[in-house]
Amino acid sequence: MSHTLEHIDYMDALQPALREVARVIRPGGVFRCSVPDLALLCQMFLHLQGDDDSSAGKQSWRLRCGHHTEEWLSSSFQHAGIQDPILPVMRMQVMRMIFGGQMDSFDHHRVGFDFCILRGFLLAAGFSSVQRVDQIDEVL
């Protein structure tokens, strides 16, 4: 399951959904999920701080959205008098990864996870162990 859990309301729906996943997995089965890493995204956002006209962070983060948003943001920042829109555009892209792209009514994140938070939800739902891996396709 890739980038789905963050779209589920953590107050009412996330725990029942995870309990159902735990219930239907056969004994010894594995549930693999991928979610945006809130801790990493926060580090990225903080790394991109600085003067809007500076080049801080440009070499480290190249974020692409795949939509028209980057061009729209760039022109919006230029109209606001910011000479070099790369840094604020990159901040906006990280913000969109945190809160969802909001391209439609379903593209909103309702919960943010780091490993500790996700592990807590999974253990509370009945999973017996939780392991972090670098890639979702790693053999456990």
FENCORBEL-V238918 format. One record per residue. RES is the residue in three letters. PHI is phi in whole degrees, 0 to 359 (* if undefined). D_CENTER is the distance of its C-alpha to the mean C-alpha in whole Angstrom. Layout:
# FENCORBEL-V238918
[[RES;PHI;D_CENTER] [RES;PHI;D_CENTER]]
This chain:
# FENCORBEL-V238918
[[MET;*;14] [SER;243;11] [HIS;50;8] [THR;237;10] [LEU;301;10] [GLU;292;8] [HIS;266;10] [ILE;259;13] [ASP;298;15] [TYR;286;15] [MET;283;19] [ASP;238;20] [ALA;250;19] [LEU;296;16] [GLN;297;19] [PRO;299;22] [ALA;296;19] [LEU;293;19] [ARG;298;22] [GLU;292;23] [VAL;299;21] [ALA;298;23] [ARG;293;26] [VAL;271;26] [ILE;288;25] [ARG;295;29] [PRO;306;30] [GLY;83;29] [GLY;288;26] [VAL;236;22] [PHE;251;19] [ARG;252;16] [CYS;221;13] [SER;229;9] [VAL;225;6] [PRO;300;3] [ASP;274;5] [LEU;300;6] [ALA;297;9] [LEU;295;9] [LEU;297;7] [CYS;295;10] [GLN;298;12] [MET;298;11] [PHE;298;12] [LEU;294;15] [HIS;296;16] [LEU;271;16] [GLN;284;19] [GLY;140;22] [ASP;294;25] [ASP;299;24] [ASP;265;26] [SER;276;26] [SER;259;24] [ALA;301;22] [GLY;87;19] [LYS;300;20] [GLN;287;21] [SER;277;18] [TRP;232;15] [ARG;241;16] [LEU;253;13] [ARG;236;14] [CYS;258;13] [GLY;86;16] [HIS;241;17] [HIS;285;20] [THR;302;17] [GLU;299;18] [GLU;294;22] [TRP;296;22] [LEU;297;20] [SER;301;22] [SER;292;25] [SER;296;24] [PHE;292;24] [GLN;295;27] [HIS;296;29] [ALA;278;28] [GLY;92;30] [ILE;275;27] [GLN;294;29] [ASP;244;26] [PRO;280;23] [ILE;301;21] [LEU;298;19] [PRO;295;18] [VAL;296;17] [MET;295;15] [ARG;300;14] [MET;297;13] [GLN;294;11] [VAL;295;8] [MET;301;9] [ARG;293;8] [MET;291;5] [ILE;285;5] [PHE;260;7] [GLY;97;7] [GLY;290;10] [GLN;57;13] [MET;279;15] [ASP;209;17] [SER;291;17] [PHE;259;15] [ASP;268;12] [HIS;234;11] [HIS;271;8] [ARG;257;11] [VAL;204;9] [GLY;247;7] [PHE;238;8] [ASP;248;9] [PHE;298;12] [CYS;298;15] [ILE;293;13] [LEU;298;13] [ARG;301;16] [GLY;299;18] [PHE;298;17] [LEU;293;18] [LEU;296;21] [ALA;295;22] [ALA;278;22] [GLY;113;24] [PHE;288;23] [SER;276;25] [SER;206;23] [VAL;225;19] [GLN;231;19] [ARG;272;16] [VAL;233;16] [ASP;287;15] [GLN;228;15] [ILE;294;15] [ASP;270;18] [GLU;297;20] [VAL;285;23] [LEU;268;23]]
